[in-house]
Amino acid sequence: MKVGITEVATLAGVSEATVSRVINRRPGVSKKTRDTVERAMAELGYERPTQGQLVALLTEHVSNPFFADVAERIESSLAPHGLKTVVCPAFPGGVQERDFIASLVDKGIAAVVFLSASNTVEGADLETYEMLRTRRIPYVAINGEFADGVPAPVFSTDDVLAAELAVDHLHRLGHRRIGMASGPVGNHPADKRVQGFRTAMAKRGIEDPERWVIRQSYTVEGGQSAATTLLGLGATAIVAASDYMALGAIRGVRRQGRSVPEDISVVGYDGTMITEFVDPPLTTVRQPADRLALEVGRTVLALVSNRDVPTGELLFDPELVIRASTGPVPS
């Protein structure tokens, strides 16, 4: 026999309206009553309805092909289960995140995915997470743990390993003056890649690796600016913090009358499909978009079904994809 809210209400000793408020994570129910209803649902094997519920996906980077790919894969994994993904373009940690959540919580929001949003920013405002916790709306993050130890599942590419893969590849080609065009200070993935870069350089006997790190924005222009500075330092190779930054670095190299990879080697990061078709095809460290999205989808489904899931950060290995933008150090 199918279990409905009537059976849950009877076992819990509350009204059907109260059960409905608990199921839809609405306010007006005490913690004691909510826990009683949750136990009754678990005892009866009641499954929360998911049809028509929304999953908010917050990200600043809607124009970046990597993030668009991840968002599409998450949507595809949730749609067969009646969950509809709404992409919310919001600057990380800004008022927009709170506004999006506040607008959606009363529309049956089931969960929230922070895709390189406020979870990547040092000192991000915790008000959004507190709002979700109060409403008992689960949330997960991709590529960056939440600030101040906020307990939630996090799925990230191993940025330290990504830097090691890029430096090792260039070092094997004979490069020693390897520069890094990194993202801004306080961005968790950027900070970890810089950490990995320093470690990889020091392990190979390169003195003062910090002088080879230039912080810039995750844009073509940021990559071009960083490359110009690194070329002035005498770099023969550049590790970029994103494929967009790598394309900007290539433009910066060419505007100085040099060639890639004959004069300067360039490695990107993300592994978006477009990198295969640029000139020259870009050597890049590919993030596992498929595995990240699959694990996020599974976790969201578990959370909206009121099942426990592990919290903390789960790391996924990236992959070095060698193409034509890297070559031996020029003699």
Backbone bond lengths (Angstrom), bond angles and torsions (degrees), N, CA, C in turn:
res aa  C-N    CA-C-N  psi(-1)  N-CA   C-N-CA  omega(-1)  CA-C   N-CA-C  phi
1 M - - - 1.460 - - 1.525 109.37 -
2 K 1.311 116.74 135.51 1.454 120.52 -179.56 1.520 110.07 -73.43
3 V 1.317 115.82 133.93 1.451 121.32 -179.05 1.526 109.36 -90.13
4 G 1.335 116.71 129.05 1.452 121.84 178.55 1.511 111.28 -118.62
5 I 1.343 116.66 -174.56 1.463 119.72 -176.79 1.529 111.41 -69.39
6 T 1.340 117.18 -22.59 1.468 119.30 177.64 1.518 110.47 -63.18
7 E 1.323 116.83 -46.38 1.464 121.33 179.34 1.536 110.93 -65.11
8 V 1.330 116.00 -39.30 1.465 119.63 178.73 1.524 110.13 -64.40
9 A 1.342 116.44 -44.39 1.465 120.81 -179.56 1.524 111.25 -61.62
10 T 1.328 116.53 -40.98 1.466 120.97 -179.52 1.524 110.99 -63.54
11 L 1.336 116.41 -46.88 1.463 119.69 -178.94 1.527 111.42 -66.65
12 A 1.340 117.13 -38.13 1.462 120.78 -177.74 1.525 113.00 -80.50
13 G 1.346 116.03 -16.07 1.461 119.52 -179.40 1.511 113.26 73.17
14 V 1.340 115.79 33.59 1.465 120.78 178.86 1.520 108.94 -130.42
15 S 1.333 116.01 176.70 1.455 120.20 179.05 1.525 111.04 -79.58
16 E 1.326 115.66 160.62 1.463 119.67 175.89 1.528 110.76 -64.19
17 A 1.323 117.15 -32.12 1.463 120.76 178.29 1.527 110.73 -62.97
18 T 1.336 116.12 -38.87 1.463 119.87 178.25 1.526 110.47 -65.48
19 V 1.333 116.80 -43.48 1.463 120.65 177.54 1.527 109.76 -59.14
20 S 1.336 116.65 -42.27 1.458 120.50 -179.93 1.520 111.08 -61.86
21 R 1.354 117.07 -40.39 1.461 119.76 179.15 1.525 111.18 -65.05
22 V 1.324 116.79 -38.10 1.467 120.22 178.34 1.527 110.34 -66.12
23 I 1.332 116.39 -45.41 1.467 120.93 -178.26 1.524 110.67 -60.65
24 N 1.332 116.13 -39.91 1.463 120.04 -176.86 1.521 113.11 -94.01
25 R 1.368 115.40 9.85 1.458 122.25 175.18 1.530 112.27 55.27
26 R 1.331 115.22 41.83 1.462 120.17 177.70 1.526 110.37 -92.76
27 P 1.341 116.72 156.32 1.464 119.83 -179.74 1.527 111.15 -74.08
28 G 1.348 115.32 178.54 1.459 119.91 177.57 1.507 114.22 94.06
29 V 1.353 117.53 10.11 1.459 121.74 178.68 1.524 107.89 -125.70
30 S 1.334 116.91 129.29 1.462 119.79 -179.93 1.522 110.33 -67.55
31 K 1.326 115.94 158.47 1.471 120.24 179.30 1.531 110.47 -60.49
32 K 1.329 117.42 -41.23 1.461 120.69 -179.25 1.525 111.50 -61.27
33 T 1.343 116.08 -46.28 1.469 119.98 179.22 1.527 110.81 -66.31
34 R 1.344 116.30 -41.93 1.461 119.99 179.72 1.532 110.40 -59.88
35 D 1.339 116.44 -44.45 1.461 120.12 179.42 1.527 111.29 -63.37
36 T 1.331 116.29 -37.86 1.474 120.31 178.21 1.524 110.89 -62.28
37 V 1.328 115.90 -44.20 1.472 120.40 179.34 1.528 110.61 -66.24
38 E 1.331 116.54 -42.00 1.468 120.10 178.73 1.533 110.67 -60.27
39 R 1.340 116.80 -41.76 1.476 119.73 178.44 1.518 111.25 -64.83
40 A 1.323 117.02 -39.06 1.465 120.61 178.84 1.526 111.08 -64.38
41 M 1.330 116.78 -40.85 1.466 120.22 178.33 1.525 110.59 -63.33
42 A 1.346 115.80 -41.87 1.463 119.63 -179.97 1.528 110.75 -66.06
43 E 1.344 116.90 -41.39 1.470 120.83 -178.00 1.530 111.46 -65.30
44 L 1.324 115.94 -37.42 1.468 120.39 -178.09 1.528 112.96 -86.84
45 G 1.350 116.61 -9.51 1.457 119.69 -177.26 1.510 112.54 74.28
46 Y 1.332 116.36 28.81 1.462 120.61 -179.37 1.525 110.49 -70.17
47 E 1.305 117.04 132.38 1.459 122.38 178.41 1.517 109.75 -102.95
48 R 1.313 115.46 126.34 1.469 119.81 178.45 1.528 109.88 -62.09
49 P 1.321 117.22 137.04 1.468 118.65 175.69 1.509 110.31 -69.83
50 T 1.322 116.46 135.85 1.468 120.33 179.34 1.525 112.58 -114.50
51 Q 1.310 118.37 -12.64 1.453 120.70 -175.30 1.528 110.95 -58.86
52 G 1.319 116.16 124.18 1.449 120.72 175.87 1.512 114.24 84.73
53 Q 1.336 119.36 -5.43 1.448 119.88 179.41 1.527 110.19 -75.10
54 L 1.318 114.02 156.82 1.460 120.14 -174.34 1.520 111.13 -108.56
55 V 1.327 115.39 145.30 1.459 122.37 170.00 1.528 106.50 -117.78
56 A 1.325 116.28 117.57 1.460 120.97 179.84 1.523 109.27 -85.26
57 L 1.318 117.00 127.53 1.459 122.39 176.96 1.518 107.77 -113.06
58 L 1.323 116.06 108.49 1.460 122.12 -176.50 1.518 110.29 -95.60
59 T 1.332 116.86 126.62 1.461 120.75 176.67 1.513 109.75 -157.02
60 E 1.321 114.95 147.39 1.461 119.92 175.37 1.517 111.16 -85.30
61 H 1.335 116.52 -22.46 1.464 120.65 -163.01 1.534 112.38 -101.92
62 V 1.318 118.05 50.55 1.462 119.48 -175.83 1.522 112.60 -66.62
63 S 1.328 118.14 -22.26 1.465 120.39 -179.11 1.519 112.62 -87.37
64 N 1.334 117.28 -9.87 1.463 120.96 179.99 1.526 109.76 -82.13
65 P 1.331 118.80 124.68 1.470 120.67 -176.12 1.527 113.77 -57.70
66 F 1.336 118.28 -33.64 1.461 119.28 179.88 1.521 111.18 -62.77
67 F 1.326 117.17 -47.50 1.460 120.60 -177.65 1.527 111.07 -69.76
68 A 1.336 116.24 -34.86 1.459 119.10 175.61 1.530 110.86 -63.81
69 D 1.330 116.07 -38.82 1.468 121.10 178.86 1.525 110.62 -64.70
70 V 1.334 117.33 -45.34 1.465 120.95 179.50 1.528 110.37 -62.47
71 A 1.341 116.21 -44.81 1.466 120.17 -179.62 1.522 111.26 -60.36
72 E 1.336 116.54 -42.57 1.463 120.42 179.68 1.528 111.45 -64.58
73 R 1.328 116.59 -39.97 1.463 120.25 -179.98 1.533 111.11 -67.38
74 I 1.333 116.80 -38.65 1.467 119.89 177.12 1.523 110.16 -64.30
75 E 1.322 116.35 -44.62 1.466 120.25 178.59 1.518 111.29 -59.24
76 S 1.325 116.62 -41.14 1.469 120.45 -179.26 1.522 111.89 -66.50
77 S 1.337 117.20 -32.67 1.462 119.67 -179.29 1.525 112.19 -76.93
78 L 1.342 117.26 -26.08 1.468 120.58 -176.74 1.526 113.43 -93.67
79 A 1.317 117.21 -29.08 1.459 120.92 -174.84 1.535 113.94 -56.71
80 P 1.347 119.35 -42.35 1.476 118.23 179.38 1.519 114.13 -61.50
81 H 1.319 117.35 -15.38 1.462 121.59 -179.04 1.527 111.91 -102.12
82 G 1.324 116.67 14.35 1.456 120.70 175.90 1.510 115.05 82.77
83 L 1.319 117.56 7.92 1.456 121.06 179.64 1.527 109.78 -98.21
84 K 1.310 115.88 131.44 1.462 121.52 -177.92 1.521 109.49 -107.65
85 T 1.323 116.44 124.07 1.458 121.44 -177.59 1.524 110.53 -88.50
86 V 1.323 115.88 128.60 1.460 122.31 177.14 1.524 108.02 -112.84
87 V 1.332 117.48 117.02 1.457 121.34 179.61 1.523 109.23 -83.34
88 C 1.327 116.12 124.99 1.465 122.36 -177.40 1.529 109.19 -115.74
89 P 1.322 119.03 105.17 1.476 121.10 -179.30 1.522 110.49 -76.98
90 A 1.323 116.57 103.74 1.456 120.92 -174.83 1.515 110.60 -134.44
91 F 1.318 116.72 139.82 1.455 120.07 175.43 1.519 108.95 -69.94
92 P 1.336 117.65 135.16 1.461 120.60 -172.98 1.520 112.75 -61.83
93 G 1.341 115.10 129.13 1.444 120.47 175.76 1.516 114.23 79.14
94 G 1.319 117.86 -2.58 1.456 120.98 -177.72 1.513 112.35 -87.38
95 V 1.336 114.50 178.70 1.463 120.10 -177.76 1.524 110.90 -64.74
96 Q 1.331 116.97 -24.04 1.460 119.36 -177.78 1.519 112.31 -60.67
97 E 1.339 117.79 -38.72 1.460 120.02 178.30 1.518 110.82 -58.39
98 R 1.325 116.52 -48.55 1.468 120.29 -179.84 1.519 110.77 -62.77
99 D 1.328 116.61 -40.37 1.465 120.24 -179.32 1.522 111.38 -63.38
100 F 1.342 116.33 -44.40 1.460 119.37 178.57 1.525 111.06 -60.09
101 I 1.340 116.48 -47.81 1.456 120.27 -178.37 1.519 110.95 -63.39
102 A 1.324 116.83 -45.52 1.459 120.56 -179.38 1.529 111.33 -60.68
103 S 1.324 116.31 -34.03 1.468 120.01 -179.56 1.524 112.30 -74.47
104 L 1.330 116.28 -26.42 1.459 119.90 -172.91 1.531 114.77 -98.81
105 V 1.334 117.77 -20.00 1.465 118.65 -172.73 1.524 112.62 -62.56
106 D 1.319 117.16 -30.11 1.462 119.45 -179.52 1.526 112.98 -88.89
107 K 1.327 116.34 6.04 1.467 120.06 -179.92 1.533 111.61 -109.24
108 G 1.320 116.42 22.56 1.464 119.63 177.08 1.506 113.62 82.21
109 I 1.336 117.94 33.50 1.457 120.34 -179.55 1.532 109.40 -66.25
110 A 1.328 115.86 131.67 1.464 121.04 -176.28 1.517 112.51 -96.63
111 A 1.332 117.49 -34.58 1.463 121.26 -176.87 1.521 108.77 -165.12
112 V 1.331 114.99 167.13 1.464 121.26 178.90 1.526 108.83 -130.34
113 V 1.327 115.74 137.19 1.462 122.22 175.17 1.529 107.85 -115.64
114 F 1.326 116.20 121.04 1.464 121.84 175.61 1.527 107.39 -95.16
115 L 1.333 115.88 105.16 1.466 121.63 -177.65 1.522 109.08 -99.62
116 S 1.349 115.75 95.15 1.467 121.00 -175.74 1.516 110.78 48.34
117 A 1.317 115.45 49.09 1.464 122.48 -179.82 1.528 108.51 -107.47
118 S 1.341 118.02 -130.73 1.465 119.53 -178.03 1.518 112.64 -64.00
119 N 1.336 117.04 -18.95 1.468 119.90 177.89 1.532 112.62 -65.70
120 T 1.328 117.64 -14.31 1.466 120.34 -179.41 1.525 112.59 -95.81
121 V 1.335 117.39 -6.19 1.459 120.70 -168.73 1.529 110.87 -104.21
122 E 1.313 115.38 129.46 1.461 120.81 175.73 1.526 109.33 -67.55
123 G 1.349 116.54 130.01 1.455 120.77 177.52 1.514 114.16 73.38
124 A 1.336 118.02 27.76 1.461 120.83 179.54 1.528 110.84 -66.09
125 D 1.320 116.21 151.03 1.459 122.21 178.66 1.532 109.15 -65.21
126 L 1.345 116.47 130.12 1.460 121.02 -177.10 1.530 112.67 -88.84
127 E 1.330 117.77 1.04 1.469 120.52 -174.49 1.527 111.86 -61.84
128 T 1.334 116.46 -38.26 1.467 119.17 -179.46 1.523 110.92 -62.92
129 Y 1.335 117.22 -44.13 1.461 120.44 -179.84 1.529 111.02 -65.56
130 E 1.334 116.27 -37.65 1.461 120.06 179.23 1.529 110.44 -65.49
131 M 1.338 116.70 -38.50 1.453 120.79 177.10 1.532 110.56 -61.11
132 L 1.319 115.90 -44.04 1.466 119.82 -179.92 1.527 110.89 -67.39
133 R 1.321 116.49 -41.34 1.467 119.66 -179.93 1.524 111.10 -62.92
134 T 1.338 116.48 -42.23 1.456 120.90 179.83 1.522 111.38 -62.57
135 R 1.325 115.92 -38.12 1.474 120.41 179.72 1.523 112.07 -86.24
136 R 1.327 117.19 1.71 1.460 122.68 179.19 1.536 111.60 58.33
137 I 1.317 115.41 39.82 1.462 122.03 176.51 1.524 107.98 -99.91
138 P 1.323 118.89 119.16 1.468 120.55 -177.41 1.521 112.12 -72.37
139 Y 1.332 115.81 155.07 1.458 119.88 178.56 1.519 109.89 -148.57
140 V 1.335 114.66 152.93 1.463 122.40 178.90 1.524 107.36 -134.59
141 A 1.338 115.52 168.50 1.458 119.68 -179.11 1.519 110.73 -136.14
142 I 1.331 114.81 154.67 1.458 122.20 175.44 1.527 108.25 -122.74
143 N 1.337 115.70 130.73 1.466 123.77 174.82 1.530 113.01 60.05
144 G 1.325 115.52 62.63 1.459 120.13 173.57 1.506 112.58 144.70
145 E 1.337 116.93 120.84 1.449 120.69 176.97 1.526 110.56 -71.08
146 F 1.339 115.67 150.17 1.455 120.30 178.03 1.526 110.79 -68.42
147 A 1.334 115.52 153.39 1.458 121.42 -179.96 1.527 110.70 -68.33
148 D 1.327 114.65 153.41 1.468 122.20 172.91 1.519 113.26 56.35
149 G 1.327 116.85 30.56 1.450 119.92 174.13 1.513 115.15 66.42
150 V 1.336 118.13 28.34 1.462 120.56 176.80 1.531 108.33 -57.44
151 P 1.344 118.33 122.00 1.471 120.21 -174.07 1.527 112.43 -76.98
152 A 1.306 116.31 114.93 1.467 121.31 179.28 1.520 108.38 -165.71
153 P 1.332 117.86 156.71 1.469 120.13 174.97 1.529 110.43 -68.94
154 V 1.325 115.97 135.60 1.467 122.06 178.97 1.521 108.56 -132.94
155 F 1.329 116.46 134.25 1.464 122.12 -178.22 1.527 108.26 -123.40
156 S 1.326 115.84 116.33 1.463 120.08 -172.40 1.518 111.71 -132.96
157 T 1.328 115.20 149.06 1.459 120.62 166.93 1.529 108.04 -73.73
158 D 1.319 116.86 141.48 1.463 121.49 -179.75 1.529 108.48 -72.57
159 D 1.330 116.46 96.62 1.466 121.28 -175.52 1.522 112.41 -69.56
160 V 1.325 117.02 -32.59 1.464 119.84 177.52 1.525 110.17 -63.88
161 L 1.325 116.58 -44.86 1.467 120.95 177.34 1.520 110.97 -64.62
162 A 1.324 117.28 -36.86 1.469 120.51 179.37 1.525 111.18 -58.93
163 A 1.332 116.53 -43.97 1.470 119.84 178.42 1.522 111.08 -65.70
164 E 1.332 116.83 -39.29 1.469 121.13 178.22 1.523 110.84 -60.77
165 L 1.314 117.31 -43.74 1.472 120.99 -179.38 1.528 110.92 -61.56
166 A 1.338 116.50 -43.39 1.466 120.12 -177.94 1.530 111.14 -67.99
167 V 1.333 116.45 -46.68 1.471 119.96 -179.19 1.525 110.63 -64.26
168 D 1.323 117.37 -42.77 1.462 120.78 -179.53 1.525 110.94 -60.11
169 H 1.334 116.79 -43.44 1.468 120.95 179.32 1.525 110.89 -60.10
170 L 1.328 116.57 -47.43 1.463 120.43 -177.85 1.527 111.51 -69.87
171 H 1.321 116.62 -36.87 1.465 120.22 178.92 1.523 110.38 -64.09
172 R 1.321 117.54 -39.22 1.467 121.63 178.56 1.527 111.39 -65.20
173 L 1.330 116.23 -25.44 1.460 120.53 177.35 1.533 112.12 -83.12
174 G 1.320 116.43 -0.65 1.458 120.53 176.77 1.516 115.03 101.76
175 H 1.329 118.04 -1.50 1.467 120.47 -178.27 1.528 110.45 -76.33
176 R 1.323 115.61 138.87 1.461 122.05 175.66 1.527 110.74 -124.10
177 R 1.336 116.34 -31.86 1.471 120.36 177.95 1.536 107.68 -93.17
178 I 1.329 113.95 77.43 1.466 121.96 -176.17 1.531 108.96 -101.45
179 G 1.310 116.40 123.71 1.461 120.98 179.34 1.516 111.48 -103.76
180 M 1.339 116.14 158.63 1.466 121.10 177.08 1.515 109.86 -122.60
181 A 1.337 115.79 124.37 1.460 122.64 171.71 1.521 106.48 -95.05
182 S 1.338 116.19 97.25 1.457 121.29 -171.14 1.521 111.96 -101.88
183 G 1.342 115.10 167.12 1.452 121.46 173.44 1.521 110.90 -76.61
184 P 1.340 117.86 179.50 1.463 121.70 -172.80 1.528 113.47 -69.36
185 V 1.320 115.61 156.74 1.467 122.30 175.94 1.532 108.95 -64.27
186 G 1.335 116.08 139.33 1.461 120.47 -179.97 1.504 113.97 91.94
187 N 1.327 116.69 -7.03 1.462 121.02 172.51 1.525 107.18 -88.66
188 H 1.335 117.63 117.21 1.460 121.13 -170.93 1.526 113.67 -55.62
189 P 1.349 120.06 -50.01 1.469 118.97 178.91 1.527 112.30 -61.03
190 A 1.333 117.51 -40.02 1.465 120.10 179.35 1.524 110.64 -63.64
191 D 1.331 116.10 -42.89 1.467 119.86 -179.56 1.531 110.92 -62.98
192 K 1.328 116.58 -38.70 1.467 119.52 -179.74 1.524 111.50 -70.28
193 R 1.329 116.87 -36.78 1.464 119.20 177.56 1.519 111.11 -66.30
194 V 1.328 116.28 -38.66 1.459 119.51 176.22 1.519 110.05 -63.74
195 Q 1.326 116.80 -42.21 1.465 120.79 176.41 1.522 110.89 -57.89
196 G 1.340 116.25 -45.81 1.461 120.60 179.04 1.519 112.08 -65.17
197 F 1.341 116.65 -37.18 1.462 121.44 178.97 1.533 110.53 -64.77
198 R 1.333 116.66 -47.35 1.463 119.99 179.09 1.523 111.15 -58.51
199 T 1.341 115.61 -45.54 1.463 120.37 -178.70 1.523 111.05 -63.08
200 A 1.349 116.10 -44.41 1.462 120.19 -178.74 1.520 111.59 -64.53
201 M 1.329 117.33 -39.86 1.467 121.03 179.64 1.528 110.63 -68.77
202 A 1.330 116.30 -45.40 1.467 119.94 -178.66 1.524 110.93 -63.53
203 K 1.337 116.24 -37.48 1.465 120.69 180.00 1.517 111.16 -62.06
204 R 1.331 115.89 -25.70 1.466 120.28 -178.34 1.527 112.06 -100.61
205 G 1.327 115.73 15.03 1.457 120.65 173.59 1.511 115.20 80.69
206 I 1.336 118.51 14.55 1.461 121.00 178.86 1.523 108.79 -81.83
207 E 1.306 117.92 120.03 1.460 121.60 -178.12 1.527 111.37 -78.49
208 D 1.328 114.49 145.35 1.461 123.06 176.21 1.534 111.98 49.65
209 P 1.340 117.75 60.44 1.472 119.68 -179.23 1.525 113.41 -63.16
210 E 1.338 117.00 -21.58 1.465 119.83 -178.33 1.528 111.83 -61.31
211 R 1.327 117.61 -31.94 1.466 119.83 -178.25 1.522 111.90 -66.09
212 W 1.336 116.73 -17.01 1.457 120.74 -178.58 1.528 112.60 -94.69
213 V 1.344 117.68 7.52 1.472 121.79 -179.38 1.523 109.70 -104.19
214 I 1.321 116.35 122.77 1.461 122.43 176.10 1.527 108.12 -118.52
215 R 1.328 115.91 124.04 1.466 121.42 -179.61 1.525 109.63 -92.48
216 Q 1.348 114.92 133.28 1.459 119.91 179.42 1.526 108.82 -152.07
217 S 1.316 116.78 -178.13 1.464 121.20 178.16 1.529 109.85 -80.51
218 Y 1.346 115.07 157.38 1.465 120.97 179.81 1.536 110.71 -79.05
219 T 1.304 117.10 61.70 1.460 121.25 -177.48 1.524 109.71 -137.65
220 V 1.330 115.28 168.35 1.465 120.36 174.22 1.524 109.62 -59.31
221 E 1.335 115.28 -43.59 1.463 119.43 -178.79 1.528 111.21 -65.27
222 G 1.346 115.80 -38.44 1.458 119.76 177.48 1.516 111.69 -63.10
223 G 1.328 116.66 -40.69 1.456 120.80 177.68 1.508 112.36 -65.87
224 Q 1.330 116.18 -39.35 1.471 119.92 179.07 1.527 110.85 -64.93
225 S 1.331 116.57 -43.86 1.462 120.76 -179.86 1.527 111.15 -63.27
226 A 1.344 115.94 -44.95 1.464 119.75 179.95 1.524 110.86 -62.94
227 A 1.340 116.49 -40.36 1.462 120.28 -179.94 1.524 111.33 -63.35
228 T 1.321 116.84 -40.99 1.465 120.69 179.32 1.528 110.61 -59.22
229 T 1.340 115.62 -43.34 1.463 119.76 178.71 1.521 111.23 -66.05
230 L 1.320 117.05 -43.76 1.466 121.31 -178.36 1.526 111.57 -65.87
231 L 1.316 117.20 -37.51 1.463 119.56 177.19 1.524 110.53 -64.05
232 G 1.350 116.03 -35.67 1.451 119.74 176.60 1.521 113.24 -64.89
233 L 1.348 115.43 -24.59 1.467 120.65 177.41 1.529 112.36 -85.44
234 G 1.344 115.73 -7.46 1.458 119.66 178.99 1.508 114.87 94.41
235 A 1.334 118.15 18.26 1.462 121.09 179.77 1.524 110.48 -64.28
236 T 1.344 115.59 142.72 1.466 120.86 174.31 1.523 111.22 -107.41
237 A 1.342 116.60 -6.61 1.460 120.76 179.38 1.522 108.60 -151.55
238 I 1.346 115.66 150.92 1.467 121.43 -177.34 1.522 109.44 -132.46
239 V 1.325 115.18 128.09 1.466 122.17 171.58 1.514 107.14 -99.59
240 A 1.320 118.33 116.37 1.467 121.87 -178.08 1.524 110.53 -98.09
241 A 1.340 115.86 150.72 1.461 121.48 -176.60 1.515 113.28 -83.62
242 S 1.317 117.47 -4.57 1.467 121.45 174.44 1.522 108.32 -158.33
243 D 1.312 116.26 163.04 1.461 119.33 177.10 1.530 110.80 -64.85
244 Y 1.341 116.89 -37.06 1.465 119.51 177.09 1.527 110.86 -60.79
245 M 1.330 116.94 -44.08 1.463 120.19 178.19 1.529 110.54 -63.41
246 A 1.339 116.97 -36.32 1.462 120.44 178.56 1.531 110.89 -64.52
247 L 1.334 116.94 -40.59 1.465 119.91 177.55 1.529 110.32 -64.13
248 G 1.344 115.98 -38.18 1.458 118.98 175.98 1.514 111.74 -65.84
249 A 1.339 116.74 -37.64 1.466 120.46 178.23 1.522 110.51 -62.99
250 I 1.323 117.23 -42.07 1.466 120.72 178.40 1.525 109.92 -61.50
251 R 1.335 116.40 -42.14 1.468 119.36 177.64 1.530 110.71 -62.17
252 G 1.349 116.52 -41.42 1.457 119.88 178.77 1.512 112.57 -63.31
253 V 1.339 116.42 -38.93 1.468 121.16 177.66 1.523 110.30 -62.27
254 R 1.316 116.28 -46.93 1.470 120.40 -177.16 1.519 112.32 -66.46
255 R 1.327 116.58 -34.42 1.463 118.79 -179.89 1.520 112.29 -70.54
256 Q 1.310 116.27 -13.41 1.463 119.77 172.43 1.521 112.09 -96.54
257 G 1.326 116.14 12.44 1.459 120.95 176.43 1.510 114.32 78.10
258 R 1.317 117.87 18.13 1.455 121.22 179.52 1.521 110.51 -110.77
259 S 1.347 114.65 170.90 1.462 119.99 -174.77 1.522 110.96 -121.58
260 V 1.348 114.50 152.86 1.472 122.84 173.17 1.522 107.38 -114.96
261 P 1.341 119.50 123.30 1.469 127.37 7.84 1.535 113.90 -102.56
262 E 1.344 117.47 8.36 1.468 118.98 -174.00 1.528 112.60 -57.80
263 D 1.351 116.59 -40.20 1.469 120.67 -179.34 1.531 112.03 -103.78
264 I 1.333 116.22 -41.54 1.466 121.81 -175.74 1.531 108.63 -134.05
265 S 1.317 116.35 131.32 1.467 121.38 173.98 1.527 109.76 -93.82
266 V 1.335 116.04 145.20 1.470 121.11 -178.31 1.527 109.52 -134.24
267 V 1.339 115.50 132.75 1.471 122.61 176.27 1.522 108.47 -118.92
268 G 1.329 117.06 131.70 1.459 121.50 177.81 1.520 111.94 -96.33
269 Y 1.337 114.68 -171.39 1.458 120.73 178.50 1.524 108.67 -153.15
270 D 1.295 116.58 131.39 1.472 129.50 178.81 1.527 109.18 132.28
271 G 1.350 114.97 -51.69 1.458 118.33 179.19 1.509 113.48 82.00
272 T 1.327 117.44 35.72 1.455 120.92 178.43 1.530 110.07 -69.58
273 M 1.329 115.19 154.94 1.461 120.73 -173.84 1.525 112.18 -59.54
274 I 1.334 117.73 -33.27 1.458 120.96 -175.31 1.521 112.00 -63.20
275 T 1.338 118.27 -23.92 1.458 120.34 -176.70 1.520 113.04 -64.74
276 E 1.328 116.55 -19.28 1.461 120.42 178.97 1.525 111.51 -75.25
277 F 1.344 116.46 -18.56 1.465 119.70 -170.37 1.528 113.20 -114.36
278 V 1.339 118.11 3.09 1.464 119.47 176.44 1.529 108.99 -82.20
279 D 1.328 116.29 173.20 1.464 120.88 -178.00 1.525 109.73 -119.89
280 P 1.328 117.52 113.98 1.471 127.14 -4.12 1.524 110.62 -78.25
281 P 1.334 117.65 159.16 1.468 119.76 174.84 1.529 110.06 -53.14
282 L 1.324 115.77 134.73 1.463 120.91 -166.49 1.527 112.84 -87.81
283 T 1.339 115.52 125.57 1.461 120.41 165.82 1.525 107.02 -68.50
284 T 1.325 117.49 130.97 1.464 120.13 -174.28 1.521 110.64 -149.56
285 V 1.318 115.26 159.61 1.457 121.40 172.25 1.522 106.96 -99.00
286 R 1.310 115.67 113.62 1.470 121.17 -171.84 1.531 111.57 -87.40
287 Q 1.324 115.19 127.29 1.462 120.12 171.55 1.535 109.12 -78.48
288 P 1.336 117.64 144.13 1.477 120.14 -178.22 1.524 111.45 -81.63
289 A 1.319 117.13 74.62 1.466 121.79 -176.12 1.518 111.95 -56.09
290 D 1.335 116.75 -39.65 1.461 119.82 -177.29 1.518 111.60 -64.90
291 R 1.336 117.46 -44.72 1.465 120.29 -177.86 1.525 111.58 -72.68
292 L 1.323 117.62 -36.97 1.461 120.52 176.19 1.524 110.95 -60.59
293 A 1.329 115.95 -49.08 1.466 120.38 -177.96 1.526 111.30 -65.13
294 L 1.328 117.31 -40.06 1.464 120.54 179.95 1.526 111.05 -61.59
295 E 1.329 116.24 -44.03 1.465 119.69 -178.34 1.525 110.97 -69.78
296 V 1.316 117.21 -37.11 1.460 120.19 176.25 1.533 109.94 -63.39
297 G 1.330 116.86 -44.34 1.458 119.95 178.91 1.518 112.35 -59.61
298 R 1.329 116.65 -45.73 1.468 120.51 179.25 1.519 111.19 -61.08
299 T 1.332 115.87 -41.74 1.460 120.16 -176.56 1.521 111.20 -69.27
300 V 1.333 117.13 -42.16 1.462 119.98 177.87 1.527 110.39 -60.72
301 L 1.322 117.36 -43.47 1.467 120.35 178.87 1.525 111.22 -61.80
302 A 1.323 116.83 -39.24 1.469 119.91 178.31 1.522 110.33 -66.08
303 L 1.322 116.87 -42.82 1.459 120.39 -176.99 1.527 112.01 -66.29
304 V 1.325 117.59 -42.97 1.466 119.16 -179.05 1.525 111.27 -71.85
305 S 1.333 116.81 -16.81 1.474 121.00 173.87 1.528 111.66 -91.30
306 N 1.343 114.89 8.39 1.470 121.56 176.07 1.525 112.78 66.60
307 R 1.346 116.31 32.26 1.466 120.20 175.91 1.524 109.65 -100.67
308 D 1.309 116.31 145.98 1.458 120.90 178.85 1.523 110.29 -71.99
309 V 1.323 115.23 142.37 1.460 121.60 175.74 1.520 108.30 -134.57
310 P 1.341 118.59 155.11 1.474 120.43 178.37 1.529 110.95 -66.23
311 T 1.322 116.01 143.65 1.459 120.82 173.04 1.529 108.87 -102.38
312 G 1.326 116.01 173.37 1.455 119.93 -176.52 1.514 111.15 97.60
313 E 1.326 115.64 179.40 1.464 121.43 -173.29 1.525 111.75 -96.49
314 L 1.322 115.61 128.48 1.462 123.26 174.72 1.524 107.81 -107.30
315 L 1.346 116.48 123.27 1.459 120.98 -174.94 1.523 111.76 -97.45
316 F 1.341 115.39 140.39 1.459 122.96 178.70 1.531 108.78 -116.82
317 D 1.325 116.30 136.49 1.467 120.26 -178.80 1.521 111.16 -74.13
318 P 1.343 116.91 133.66 1.466 120.57 171.88 1.529 110.01 -82.95
319 E 1.332 115.92 177.16 1.477 121.50 -177.37 1.522 109.30 -135.33
320 L 1.320 116.69 132.04 1.460 120.96 175.85 1.527 109.42 -80.50
321 V 1.337 115.59 125.93 1.458 121.93 177.86 1.531 107.38 -113.53
322 I 1.330 116.64 109.43 1.466 121.21 -174.81 1.522 109.93 -90.50
323 R 1.339 115.21 124.20 1.464 120.79 176.98 1.533 108.20 -129.23
324 A 1.307 117.07 -141.55 1.466 119.77 -168.65 1.521 115.69 -102.25
325 S 1.334 118.87 5.83 1.467 119.19 -178.49 1.523 112.56 -90.36
326 T 1.319 117.18 0.95 1.473 120.67 176.71 1.514 109.46 -125.29
327 G 1.335 114.66 145.19 1.461 120.08 178.98 1.515 110.17 -157.64
328 P 1.316 117.39 -179.91 1.471 121.15 -179.04 1.520 111.46 -59.53
329 V 1.340 115.62 151.01 1.449 120.15 177.14 1.536 109.00 -60.54
330 P 1.327 118.11 136.15 1.475 119.07 -179.62 1.527 111.24 -65.24
331 S 1.301 115.77 141.06 1.467 120.16 -178.34 1.518 110.20 -75.10
